[in-house]
Amino acid sequence: MKIIAISGYKSFIGNHFYNNYKKKNKIIHYKNDINNISELKKFVIKNKITHFVNFAGLSRIKCSKNKTECMKTNFKSIKSIINFFNELNYKPMFIFISTCHVYGNSNNKIKENSKISPNSLYAEIKLKSEAYIKKNYQNYSILRLFNVYGPNQPKSFFIPDMIEKIKNNQSIKIDKSVRDFIHVNTVSRVINFIISKEITGILNIGSGRGQSLKSIINLIGNKLDKKPLLEISNKKSKIVANIKFLTSKGFKFKKNEKNFNI
């Protein structure tokens, strides 16, 4: 029987995953500080955890404001968990939530083995955690999430920020960049799929569909029945996932699931 533990259960994605799959799986919240390794050890052993999904961590904005705390929570805690798992006779599956920000811009869809070029402290530390996991543990899945969106997302993220600006008739400054947006419910479904199929390795988690920021904002405007006030510069970048590895493992998108839908 699979016994799934999730840290960061109050996080945007963690909360959606739990609510979507709590009736189908045995999912237990790890409610203590992820940096408290002694408590985590007791929790894992007591509950006989078979799968651990690490949603805990500081956001990109919080990392930029506090490097020490970011290193502690986003890397050192991961290192401690992996070291502890290696002490166990059985090896729980460790699902690490990473980011597409470890990649640079690319005119082509980005594969898991594409050039790495982290452009923030947040991305650098995610990559550092990835490297430690790969070197020191075998039973892992590293999920490089692209632009996740959905209900109740914190306002500091792109989509809720755009919604707020359009509602308030605020000017929106963007460029001609293209991004890969994927709904949080799809991400939750992917995580459940990876757990059920015991898929290991590094996987890009995106829609595989590139959409311009302008088109996304106009779709939001149409939904709100308000015309966005856009100022568009000529700068352009593109970050879109190649998801062939994920689909080769048997994951299938539902009809219209790749479409942007708020």
DRENPA-3360 file (N, C-alpha, C; in nm, 2 decimals, always signed):
BEGIN
1 = MKIIAISG = +0.08/-0.12/+0.00/+0.00/+0.00/+0.00/+0.09/+0.13/+0.00 ~ +0.05/+0.22/-0.09/+0.13/+0.34/-0.09/+0.08/+0.44/+0.02 ~ +0.18/+0.49/+0.09/+0.15/+0.59/+0.20/+0.23/+0.71/+0.16 ~ +0.16/+0.82/+0.12/+0.22/+0.94/+0.06/+0.22/+1.05/+0.17 ~ +0.34/+1.10/+0.19/+0.36/+1.22/+0.27/+0.38/+1.34/+0.19 ~ +0.32/+1.45/+0.23/+0.35/+1.57/+0.16/+0.39/+1.68/+0.26 ~ +0.50/+1.75/+0.22/+0.54/+1.87/+0.30/+0.49/+1.99/+0.23 ~ +0.48/+2.10/+0.30/+0.43/+2.22/+0.23/+0.28/+2.20/+0.19;
9 = YKSFIGNH = +0.21/+2.14/+0.27/+0.07/+2.10/+0.23/-0.02/+2.22/+0.22 ~ +0.02/+2.34/+0.27/-0.06/+2.46/+0.25/-0.02/+2.54/+0.13 ~ +0.08/+2.49/+0.06/+0.12/+2.56/-0.06/+0.02/+2.55/-0.17 ~ +0.03/+2.63/-0.27/-0.06/+2.63/-0.38/-0.08/+2.50/-0.45 ~ +0.03/+2.43/-0.49/+0.02/+2.31/-0.56/-0.01/+2.19/-0.46 ~ +0.06/+2.20/-0.34/+0.04/+2.09/-0.24/-0.10/+2.08/-0.20 ~ -0.17/+2.19/-0.18/-0.31/+2.20/-0.14/-0.40/+2.14/-0.24 ~ -0.37/+2.17/-0.37/-0.46/+2.12/-0.48/-0.44/+1.97/-0.49;
17 = FYNNYKKK = -0.31/+1.93/-0.48/-0.29/+1.78/-0.49/-0.36/+1.71/-0.39 ~ -0.35/+1.75/-0.26/-0.42/+1.69/-0.15/-0.57/+1.68/-0.17 ~ -0.63/+1.79/-0.20/-0.77/+1.80/-0.22/-0.82/+1.71/-0.34 ~ -0.74/+1.70/-0.44/-0.78/+1.63/-0.56/-0.77/+1.48/-0.54 ~ -0.67/+1.43/-0.45/-0.64/+1.29/-0.44/-0.65/+1.23/-0.30 ~ -0.70/+1.31/-0.21/-0.71/+1.25/-0.07/-0.80/+1.14/-0.05 ~ -0.90/+1.13/-0.14/-1.00/+1.02/-0.14/-0.95/+0.89/-0.21 ~ -0.85/+0.91/-0.30/-0.80/+0.80/-0.38/-0.68/+0.74/-0.32;
25 = NKIIHYKN = -0.60/+0.82/-0.25/-0.47/+0.77/-0.19/-0.47/+0.80/-0.04 ~ -0.38/+0.73/+0.03/-0.36/+0.77/+0.17/-0.25/+0.87/+0.17 ~ -0.29/+1.00/+0.20/-0.20/+1.11/+0.20/-0.19/+1.17/+0.34 ~ -0.07/+1.18/+0.39/-0.05/+1.24/+0.52/+0.03/+1.37/+0.52 ~ -0.02/+1.47/+0.59/+0.05/+1.60/+0.59/+0.17/+1.59/+0.69 ~ +0.29/+1.63/+0.64/+0.39/+1.66/+0.74/+0.38/+1.80/+0.78 ~ +0.34/+1.83/+0.90/+0.30/+1.96/+0.94/+0.41/+2.04/+1.01 ~ +0.52/+1.98/+1.04/+0.63/+2.04/+1.11/+0.72/+2.12/+1.01;
33 = DINNISEL = +0.81/+2.19/+1.06/+0.91/+2.26/+0.98/+1.00/+2.16/+0.90 ~ +1.01/+2.18/+0.77/+1.09/+2.09/+0.69/+1.23/+2.08/+0.73 ~ +1.28/+2.19/+0.80/+1.42/+2.19/+0.85/+1.44/+2.11/+0.98 ~ +1.33/+2.07/+1.04/+1.34/+1.99/+1.16/+1.35/+1.84/+1.13 ~ +1.47/+1.80/+1.10/+1.49/+1.66/+1.05/+1.46/+1.56/+1.16 ~ +1.48/+1.59/+1.29/+1.45/+1.49/+1.39/+1.30/+1.45/+1.39 ~ +1.22/+1.56/+1.38/+1.07/+1.54/+1.37/+1.03/+1.46/+1.25 ~ +1.10/+1.50/+1.14/+1.07/+1.43/+1.01/+1.10/+1.28/+1.01;
41 = KKFVIKNK = +1.21/+1.25/+1.08/+1.25/+1.11/+1.09/+1.15/+1.03/+1.17 ~ +1.10/+1.09/+1.28/+1.00/+1.02/+1.36/+0.87/+1.00/+1.27 ~ +0.83/+1.10/+1.20/+0.71/+1.10/+1.12/+0.72/+0.99/+1.01 ~ +0.83/+0.99/+0.94/+0.84/+0.89/+0.83/+0.84/+0.75/+0.88 ~ +0.91/+0.72/+0.99/+0.92/+0.59/+1.05/+0.79/+0.55/+1.11 ~ +0.73/+0.64/+1.18/+0.60/+0.60/+1.25/+0.49/+0.57/+1.14 ~ +0.48/+0.65/+1.04/+0.38/+0.63/+0.94/+0.41/+0.54/+0.82 ~ +0.54/+0.49/+0.82/+0.58/+0.39/+0.72/+0.56/+0.45/+0.58;
49 = ITHFVNFA = +0.61/+0.57/+0.56/+0.60/+0.65/+0.44/+0.67/+0.58/+0.32 ~ +0.60/+0.56/+0.21/+0.65/+0.50/+0.09/+0.69/+0.60/-0.01 ~ +0.62/+0.72/-0.01/+0.64/+0.82/-0.11/+0.64/+0.96/-0.04 ~ +0.74/+1.04/-0.07/+0.74/+1.17/+0.00/+0.75/+1.28/-0.11 ~ +0.65/+1.37/-0.11/+0.64/+1.47/-0.21/+0.68/+1.60/-0.14 ~ +0.78/+1.67/-0.18/+0.83/+1.79/-0.12/+0.78/+1.91/-0.19 ~ +0.67/+1.96/-0.13/+0.61/+2.09/-0.18/+0.67/+2.21/-0.10 ~ +0.74/+2.18/+0.01/+0.79/+2.29/+0.10/+0.90/+2.36/+0.03;
57 = GLSRIKCS = +0.91/+2.49/+0.06/+1.02/+2.57/+0.00/+0.99/+2.71/-0.01 ~ +1.09/+2.80/-0.01/+1.07/+2.94/-0.03/+1.05/+2.97/-0.18 ~ +0.96/+3.07/-0.21/+0.94/+3.11/-0.34/+1.05/+3.19/-0.40 ~ +1.05/+3.22/-0.53/+1.15/+3.29/-0.59/+1.17/+3.43/-0.53 ~ +1.06/+3.49/-0.50/+1.06/+3.63/-0.44/+1.12/+3.62/-0.30 ~ +1.08/+3.53/-0.22/+1.13/+3.51/-0.08/+1.28/+3.48/-0.08 ~ +1.32/+3.40/-0.18/+1.46/+3.36/-0.19/+1.55/+3.48/-0.22 ~ +1.50/+3.57/-0.31/+1.57/+3.69/-0.34/+1.59/+3.78/-0.23;
65 = KNKTECMK = +1.50/+3.77/-0.13/+1.51/+3.86/-0.01/+1.59/+3.80/+0.10 ~ +1.61/+3.67/+0.11/+1.67/+3.61/+0.22/+1.75/+3.48/+0.17 ~ +1.88/+3.51/+0.13/+1.96/+3.40/+0.07/+1.99/+3.29/+0.18 ~ +2.01/+3.33/+0.30/+2.05/+3.23/+0.41/+1.93/+3.14/+0.43 ~ +1.81/+3.19/+0.44/+1.69/+3.11/+0.47/+1.66/+3.02/+0.35 ~ +1.68/+3.08/+0.23/+1.66/+3.00/+0.10/+1.75/+2.88/+0.10 ~ +1.88/+2.90/+0.13/+1.97/+2.79/+0.12/+1.93/+2.69/+0.23 ~ +1.89/+2.73/+0.34/+1.85/+2.64/+0.45/+1.73/+2.56/+0.41;
73 = TNFKSIKS = +1.63/+2.62/+0.37/+1.50/+2.55/+0.34/+1.50/+2.48/+0.21 ~ +1.55/+2.54/+0.11/+1.54/+2.49/-0.03/+1.66/+2.39/-0.07 ~ +1.76/+2.39/+0.01/+1.87/+2.30/-0.02/+1.91/+2.21/+0.10 ~ +1.94/+2.27/+0.22/+1.99/+2.19/+0.33/+1.89/+2.09/+0.38 ~ +1.76/+2.13/+0.38/+1.66/+2.04/+0.42/+1.65/+1.92/+0.33 ~ +1.67/+1.94/+0.20/+1.66/+1.83/+0.10/+1.78/+1.74/+0.12 ~ +1.90/+1.79/+0.15/+2.02/+1.72/+0.18/+1.99/+1.63/+0.30 ~ +1.93/+1.68/+0.40/+1.91/+1.61/+0.53/+1.81/+1.49/+0.50;
81 = IINFFNEL = +1.71/+1.52/+0.42/+1.61/+1.42/+0.39/+1.67/+1.30/+0.32 ~ +1.75/+1.33/+0.21/+1.81/+1.23/+0.13/+1.91/+1.15/+0.22 ~ +1.99/+1.21/+0.30/+2.08/+1.14/+0.39/+2.00/+1.05/+0.48 ~ +1.89/+1.09/+0.53/+1.81/+1.01/+0.62/+1.75/+0.89/+0.55 ~ +1.69/+0.92/+0.43/+1.64/+0.81/+0.35/+1.74/+0.70/+0.32 ~ +1.86/+0.74/+0.30/+1.97/+0.64/+0.27/+2.00/+0.55/+0.39 ~ +1.96/+0.60/+0.51/+1.98/+0.52/+0.63/+1.87/+0.41/+0.65 ~ +1.76/+0.42/+0.58/+1.65/+0.33/+0.59/+1.67/+0.20/+0.51;
89 = NYKPMFIF = +1.62/+0.09/+0.56/+1.63/-0.03/+0.49/+1.55/-0.03/+0.36 ~ +1.43/+0.03/+0.37/+1.35/+0.06/+0.25/+1.38/+0.20/+0.20 ~ +1.36/+0.23/+0.08/+1.39/+0.36/+0.02/+1.27/+0.43/-0.03 ~ +1.21/+0.52/+0.05/+1.09/+0.59/+0.00/+1.12/+0.66/-0.13 ~ +1.01/+0.67/-0.22/+1.03/+0.75/-0.34/+1.02/+0.89/-0.30 ~ +1.12/+0.97/-0.35/+1.13/+1.11/-0.32/+1.09/+1.19/-0.44 ~ +0.98/+1.27/-0.44/+0.94/+1.35/-0.55/+0.97/+1.50/-0.52 ~ +1.07/+1.55/-0.59/+1.12/+1.68/-0.57/+1.06/+1.78/-0.67;
97 = ISTCHVYG = +1.00/+1.89/-0.62/+0.94/+1.99/-0.71/+1.04/+2.09/-0.74 ~ +1.08/+2.09/-0.87/+1.18/+2.18/-0.92/+1.12/+2.28/-1.01 ~ +1.19/+2.34/-1.10/+1.14/+2.45/-1.18/+1.20/+2.46/-1.32 ~ +1.13/+2.52/-1.41/+1.18/+2.54/-1.55/+1.28/+2.65/-1.55 ~ +1.29/+2.72/-1.44/+1.39/+2.84/-1.43/+1.53/+2.79/-1.43 ~ +1.55/+2.66/-1.42/+1.69/+2.61/-1.43/+1.74/+2.61/-1.57 ~ +1.65/+2.63/-1.67/+1.69/+2.64/-1.81/+1.70/+2.78/-1.85 ~ +1.77/+2.80/-1.96/+1.78/+2.93/-2.02/+1.67/+2.94/-2.13;
105 = NSNNKIKE = +1.66/+3.06/-2.20/+1.57/+3.07/-2.31/+1.61/+2.99/-2.42 ~ +1.51/+2.94/-2.50/+1.54/+2.86/-2.62/+1.44/+2.88/-2.73 ~ +1.48/+2.89/-2.85/+1.38/+2.89/-2.96/+1.32/+2.76/-2.98 ~ +1.38/+2.65/-2.94/+1.32/+2.52/-2.95/+1.26/+2.48/-2.82 ~ +1.17/+2.38/-2.82/+1.11/+2.33/-2.70/+1.23/+2.26/-2.62 ~ +1.22/+2.28/-2.49/+1.33/+2.25/-2.40/+1.31/+2.10/-2.35 ~ +1.42/+2.02/-2.37/+1.42/+1.88/-2.33/+1.48/+1.88/-2.19 ~ +1.47/+1.76/-2.12/+1.53/+1.75/-1.99/+1.68/+1.76/-1.99;
113 = NSKISPNS = +1.74/+1.73/-2.11/+1.89/+1.74/-2.12/+1.93/+1.87/-2.19 ~ +1.84/+1.96/-2.20/+1.88/+2.09/-2.27/+1.97/+2.17/-2.18 ~ +2.03/+2.27/-2.24/+2.13/+2.35/-2.16/+2.07/+2.41/-2.03 ~ +2.15/+2.40/-1.93/+2.11/+2.46/-1.80/+2.16/+2.60/-1.78 ~ +2.08/+2.69/-1.74/+2.12/+2.83/-1.73/+2.04/+2.90/-1.63 ~ +2.05/+2.87/-1.50/+1.96/+2.93/-1.39/+1.99/+3.08/-1.39 ~ +1.88/+3.16/-1.38/+1.90/+3.30/-1.38/+1.86/+3.37/-1.25 ~ +1.85/+3.30/-1.14/+1.81/+3.35/-1.01/+1.87/+3.26/-0.90;
121 = LYAEIKLK = +1.88/+3.32/-0.78/+1.92/+3.24/-0.67/+1.83/+3.12/-0.65 ~ +1.70/+3.14/-0.66/+1.60/+3.04/-0.65/+1.63/+2.92/-0.74 ~ +1.65/+2.95/-0.87/+1.68/+2.85/-0.97/+1.82/+2.78/-0.94 ~ +1.92/+2.85/-0.90/+2.05/+2.80/-0.87/+2.04/+2.70/-0.75 ~ +1.96/+2.73/-0.65/+1.95/+2.64/-0.54/+1.86/+2.52/-0.57 ~ +1.76/+2.53/-0.65/+1.69/+2.42/-0.70/+1.78/+2.32/-0.78 ~ +1.87/+2.38/-0.86/+1.96/+2.30/-0.94/+2.06/+2.23/-0.84 ~ +2.10/+2.30/-0.74/+2.19/+2.24/-0.64/+2.13/+2.12/-0.57;
129 = SEAYIKKN = +2.00/+2.14/-0.54/+1.93/+2.03/-0.48/+1.91/+1.91/-0.57 ~ +1.88/+1.94/-0.70/+1.87/+1.83/-0.80/+2.00/+1.75/-0.80 ~ +2.11/+1.82/-0.81/+2.24/+1.76/-0.82/+2.27/+1.67/-0.70 ~ +2.23/+1.71/-0.58/+2.26/+1.63/-0.47/+2.17/+1.50/-0.47 ~ +2.05/+1.52/-0.51/+1.95/+1.41/-0.51/+2.01/+1.30/-0.61 ~ +2.04/+1.35/-0.73/+2.09/+1.26/-0.84/+2.21/+1.18/-0.80 ~ +2.30/+1.25/-0.73/+2.43/+1.19/-0.69/+2.42/+1.09/-0.58 ~ +2.32/+1.12/-0.49/+2.32/+1.04/-0.36/+2.20/+0.95/-0.34;
137 = YQNYSILR = +2.10/+0.95/-0.44/+1.98/+0.87/-0.41/+1.94/+0.81/-0.55 ~ +1.87/+0.70/-0.54/+1.82/+0.64/-0.67/+1.67/+0.65/-0.69 ~ +1.60/+0.64/-0.58/+1.45/+0.63/-0.60/+1.39/+0.77/-0.59 ~ +1.40/+0.85/-0.70/+1.36/+0.99/-0.70/+1.29/+1.02/-0.84 ~ +1.21/+1.12/-0.83/+1.15/+1.19/-0.95/+1.17/+1.34/-0.92 ~ +1.24/+1.41/-1.02/+1.26/+1.55/-1.02/+1.16/+1.61/-1.12 ~ +1.07/+1.69/-1.08/+0.97/+1.75/-1.16/+1.00/+1.90/-1.19 ~ +1.04/+1.93/-1.31/+1.07/+2.07/-1.35/+0.94/+2.13/-1.40;
145 = LFNVYGPN = +0.87/+2.20/-1.31/+0.74/+2.26/-1.35/+0.76/+2.39/-1.43 ~ +0.67/+2.40/-1.53/+0.67/+2.53/-1.61/+0.57/+2.62/-1.54 ~ +0.50/+2.70/-1.62/+0.42/+2.81/-1.55/+0.29/+2.76/-1.51 ~ +0.28/+2.72/-1.38/+0.16/+2.67/-1.32/+0.06/+2.78/-1.28 ~ -0.06/+2.75/-1.30/-0.17/+2.85/-1.27/-0.29/+2.78/-1.22 ~ -0.38/+2.86/-1.16/-0.51/+2.80/-1.12/-0.57/+2.87/-1.00 ~ -0.69/+2.82/-0.95/-0.76/+2.89/-0.85/-0.68/+2.91/-0.72 ~ -0.70/+3.02/-0.66/-0.63/+3.05/-0.53/-0.48/+3.06/-0.53;
153 = QPKSFFIP = -0.43/+3.09/-0.65/-0.28/+3.11/-0.66/-0.25/+3.24/-0.59 ~ -0.14/+3.25/-0.52/-0.10/+3.38/-0.45/-0.08/+3.49/-0.56 ~ -0.12/+3.61/-0.51/-0.12/+3.73/-0.60/+0.01/+3.77/-0.66 ~ +0.12/+3.72/-0.60/+0.25/+3.75/-0.65/+0.29/+3.69/-0.78 ~ +0.20/+3.59/-0.82/+0.23/+3.51/-0.94/+0.17/+3.59/-1.06 ~ +0.21/+3.55/-1.18/+0.18/+3.62/-1.30/+0.02/+3.63/-1.33 ~ -0.04/+3.52/-1.33/-0.19/+3.52/-1.37/-0.27/+3.60/-1.27 ~ -0.27/+3.57/-1.14/-0.35/+3.65/-1.05/-0.31/+3.80/-1.05;
161 = DMIEKIKN = -0.18/+3.83/-1.08/-0.14/+3.97/-1.09/-0.20/+4.03/-1.21 ~ -0.21/+3.96/-1.32/-0.27/+4.02/-1.44/-0.42/+4.04/-1.42 ~ -0.49/+3.94/-1.35/-0.63/+3.95/-1.33/-0.66/+4.08/-1.25 ~ -0.58/+4.10/-1.14/-0.60/+4.22/-1.06/-0.58/+4.35/-1.13 ~ -0.47/+4.35/-1.22/-0.44/+4.47/-1.29/-0.55/+4.50/-1.39 ~ -0.60/+4.40/-1.46/-0.71/+4.42/-1.56/-0.84/+4.47/-1.49 ~ -0.87/+4.41/-1.38/-0.99/+4.45/-1.30/-0.98/+4.60/-1.26 ~ -0.86/+4.64/-1.22/-0.84/+4.78/-1.17/-0.80/+4.88/-1.28;
169 = NQSIKIDK = -0.81/+4.83/-1.41/-0.78/+4.92/-1.52/-0.63/+4.98/-1.51 ~ -0.54/+4.89/-1.46/-0.40/+4.94/-1.45/-0.33/+4.90/-1.58 ~ -0.23/+4.99/-1.61/-0.14/+4.96/-1.72/-0.06/+4.84/-1.70 ~ -0.04/+4.76/-1.80/+0.04/+4.63/-1.79/+0.15/+4.64/-1.89 ~ +0.27/+4.63/-1.84/+0.39/+4.64/-1.92/+0.45/+4.49/-1.94 ~ +0.45/+4.45/-2.06/+0.50/+4.32/-2.09/+0.59/+4.32/-2.22 ~ +0.65/+4.21/-2.25/+0.73/+4.20/-2.38/+0.66/+4.10/-2.47 ~ +0.73/+4.05/-2.57/+0.68/+3.96/-2.66/+0.71/+3.81/-2.63;
177 = SVRDFIHV = +0.74/+3.79/-2.51/+0.79/+3.66/-2.46/+0.68/+3.55/-2.47 ~ +0.72/+3.43/-2.49/+0.63/+3.31/-2.50/+0.66/+3.21/-2.38 ~ +0.56/+3.17/-2.32/+0.57/+3.08/-2.21/+0.48/+2.96/-2.22 ~ +0.50/+2.86/-2.13/+0.43/+2.74/-2.13/+0.35/+2.73/-2.00 ~ +0.21/+2.74/-2.01/+0.12/+2.75/-1.90/+0.05/+2.61/-1.88 ~ +0.05/+2.57/-1.76/-0.02/+2.44/-1.72/-0.10/+2.45/-1.60 ~ -0.22/+2.40/-1.60/-0.31/+2.42/-1.49/-0.27/+2.33/-1.37 ~ -0.29/+2.38/-1.25/-0.25/+2.31/-1.13/-0.32/+2.18/-1.12;
185 = NTVSRVIN = -0.44/+2.16/-1.17/-0.51/+2.03/-1.16/-0.44/+1.93/-1.25 ~ -0.39/+1.98/-1.36/-0.31/+1.89/-1.45/-0.18/+1.85/-1.38 ~ -0.11/+1.94/-1.32/+0.01/+1.91/-1.24/-0.02/+1.81/-1.14 ~ -0.13/+1.83/-1.06/-0.17/+1.73/-0.96/-0.19/+1.59/-1.02 ~ -0.25/+1.59/-1.14/-0.27/+1.46/-1.20/-0.14/+1.40/-1.25 ~ -0.05/+1.48/-1.29/+0.08/+1.42/-1.33/+0.15/+1.36/-1.21 ~ +0.15/+1.44/-1.10/+0.22/+1.39/-0.98/+0.15/+1.25/-0.93 ~ +0.02/+1.25/-0.94/-0.04/+1.12/-0.90/-0.01/+1.01/-1.00;
193 = FIISKEIT = +0.00/+1.04/-1.13/+0.04/+0.94/-1.23/+0.19/+0.89/-1.20 ~ +0.28/+0.98/-1.17/+0.42/+0.95/-1.14/+0.43/+0.86/-1.02 ~ +0.35/+0.88/-0.92/+0.35/+0.80/-0.80/+0.29/+0.66/-0.83 ~ +0.18/+0.66/-0.90/+0.11/+0.53/-0.93/+0.19/+0.44/-1.02 ~ +0.27/+0.50/-1.11/+0.35/+0.43/-1.21/+0.50/+0.41/-1.16 ~ +0.53/+0.47/-1.05/+0.67/+0.47/-1.00/+0.77/+0.51/-1.10 ~ +0.75/+0.63/-1.16/+0.83/+0.68/-1.26/+0.94/+0.76/-1.20 ~ +1.07/+0.73/-1.23/+1.18/+0.80/-1.17/+1.26/+0.88/-1.28;
201 = GILNIGSG = +1.34/+0.97/-1.23/+1.43/+1.05/-1.32/+1.38/+1.19/-1.32 ~ +1.43/+1.27/-1.42/+1.39/+1.41/-1.44/+1.28/+1.42/-1.54 ~ +1.18/+1.50/-1.51/+1.07/+1.52/-1.61/+1.03/+1.66/-1.62 ~ +1.01/+1.71/-1.74/+0.95/+1.84/-1.76/+0.80/+1.83/-1.75 ~ +0.74/+1.92/-1.67/+0.60/+1.92/-1.65/+0.54/+2.05/-1.70 ~ +0.49/+2.04/-1.82/+0.43/+2.16/-1.89/+0.32/+2.11/-1.98 ~ +0.26/+2.20/-2.06/+0.16/+2.17/-2.16/+0.23/+2.13/-2.29 ~ +0.35/+2.18/-2.31/+0.42/+2.16/-2.43/+0.37/+2.26/-2.54;
209 = RGQSLKSI = +0.29/+2.35/-2.49/+0.23/+2.45/-2.59/+0.28/+2.59/-2.55 ~ +0.34/+2.66/-2.64/+0.39/+2.80/-2.61/+0.28/+2.90/-2.64 ~ +0.26/+3.00/-2.55/+0.16/+3.10/-2.57/+0.23/+3.24/-2.53 ~ +0.20/+3.34/-2.61/+0.26/+3.47/-2.58/+0.19/+3.53/-2.46 ~ +0.26/+3.61/-2.39/+0.20/+3.68/-2.27/+0.08/+3.76/-2.31 ~ +0.10/+3.82/-2.43/-0.01/+3.91/-2.48/-0.14/+3.83/-2.50 ~ -0.13/+3.71/-2.56/-0.25/+3.62/-2.59/-0.31/+3.58/-2.46 ~ -0.23/+3.55/-2.36/-0.28/+3.50/-2.23/-0.35/+3.62/-2.16;
217 = INLIGNKL = -0.30/+3.74/-2.16/-0.36/+3.85/-2.10/-0.49/+3.89/-2.17 ~ -0.49/+3.87/-2.30/-0.62/+3.90/-2.38/-0.73/+3.80/-2.35 ~ -0.69/+3.67/-2.33/-0.78/+3.57/-2.29/-0.84/+3.60/-2.15 ~ -0.76/+3.65/-2.06/-0.81/+3.69/-1.93/-0.90/+3.81/-1.94 ~ -0.87/+3.90/-2.02/-0.95/+4.02/-2.05/-1.09/+3.98/-2.10 ~ -1.09/+3.88/-2.20/-1.21/+3.84/-2.25/-1.30/+3.77/-2.15 ~ -1.24/+3.70/-2.06/-1.31/+3.63/-1.95/-1.37/+3.73/-1.85 ~ -1.30/+3.84/-1.83/-1.35/+3.95/-1.74/-1.43/+4.05/-1.81;
225 = DKKPLLEI = -1.44/+4.04/-1.94/-1.51/+4.13/-2.03/-1.46/+4.28/-2.01 ~ -1.32/+4.28/-2.00/-1.25/+4.41/-1.99/-1.13/+4.41/-2.08 ~ -1.10/+4.52/-2.15/-0.99/+4.53/-2.24/-0.86/+4.56/-2.16 ~ -0.76/+4.48/-2.16/-0.64/+4.51/-2.09/-0.57/+4.63/-2.15 ~ -0.50/+4.71/-2.06/-0.43/+4.83/-2.11/-0.28/+4.79/-2.12 ~ -0.24/+4.75/-2.24/-0.11/+4.69/-2.26/+0.00/+4.79/-2.32 ~ +0.12/+4.77/-2.26/+0.23/+4.84/-2.32/+0.33/+4.73/-2.35 ~ +0.36/+4.71/-2.48/+0.44/+4.59/-2.52/+0.58/+4.63/-2.58;
233 = SNKKSKIV = +0.68/+4.59/-2.51/+0.82/+4.61/-2.56/+0.86/+4.51/-2.67 ~ +0.97/+4.53/-2.74/+1.01/+4.43/-2.84/+1.09/+4.32/-2.79 ~ +1.13/+4.32/-2.66/+1.21/+4.21/-2.61/+1.13/+4.08/-2.61 ~ +1.20/+3.97/-2.64/+1.14/+3.85/-2.65/+1.22/+3.73/-2.60 ~ +1.16/+3.64/-2.53/+1.22/+3.52/-2.49/+1.12/+3.40/-2.50 ~ +1.17/+3.28/-2.50/+1.08/+3.17/-2.51/+1.13/+3.05/-2.42 ~ +1.03/+3.00/-2.34/+1.06/+2.89/-2.25/+0.94/+2.80/-2.26 ~ +0.95/+2.69/-2.34/+0.84/+2.60/-2.36/+0.89/+2.46/-2.35;
241 = ANIKFLTS = +0.81/+2.37/-2.28/+0.86/+2.24/-2.25/+0.84/+2.14/-2.36 ~ +0.94/+2.05/-2.38/+0.93/+1.93/-2.46/+0.88/+1.83/-2.36 ~ +0.76/+1.77/-2.38/+0.71/+1.68/-2.28/+0.70/+1.53/-2.33 ~ +0.79/+1.50/-2.43/+0.78/+1.37/-2.49/+0.82/+1.26/-2.39 ~ +0.91/+1.29/-2.30/+0.95/+1.19/-2.20/+0.83/+1.16/-2.11 ~ +0.76/+1.26/-2.07/+0.64/+1.24/-1.98/+0.53/+1.15/-2.06 ~ +0.50/+1.19/-2.18/+0.40/+1.12/-2.26/+0.45/+0.98/-2.30 ~ +0.58/+0.96/-2.31/+0.63/+0.83/-2.35/+0.61/+0.73/-2.23;
249 = KGFKFKKN = +0.59/+0.78/-2.11/+0.57/+0.70/-2.00/+0.42/+0.66/-1.98 ~ +0.34/+0.72/-2.07/+0.19/+0.68/-2.07/+0.10/+0.79/-2.03 ~ +0.15/+0.91/-1.99/+0.06/+1.02/-1.95/-0.01/+1.07/-2.07 ~ -0.14/+1.09/-2.05/-0.22/+1.14/-2.16/-0.30/+1.27/-2.12 ~ -0.29/+1.37/-2.19/-0.37/+1.49/-2.16/-0.51/+1.47/-2.20 ~ -0.60/+1.53/-2.12/-0.74/+1.52/-2.15/-0.77/+1.62/-2.26 ~ -0.89/+1.61/-2.33/-0.93/+1.70/-2.43/-0.93/+1.85/-2.38 ~ -0.86/+1.94/-2.45/-0.86/+2.08/-2.42/-0.78/+2.11/-2.29;
257 = EKNFNI = -0.71/+2.01/-2.23/-0.64/+2.03/-2.11/-0.51/+2.12/-2.13 ~ -0.46/+2.12/-2.25/-0.34/+2.20/-2.28/-0.38/+2.35/-2.30 ~ -0.51/+2.37/-2.32/-0.56/+2.51/-2.34/-0.55/+2.59/-2.21 ~ -0.53/+2.72/-2.23/-0.53/+2.81/-2.11/-0.68/+2.83/-2.07 ~ -0.71/+2.80/-1.94/-0.85/+2.81/-1.89/-0.85/+2.86/-1.75 ~ -0.89/+2.98/-1.73/-0.91/+3.03/-1.59/-1.05/+3.02/-1.54;
% end
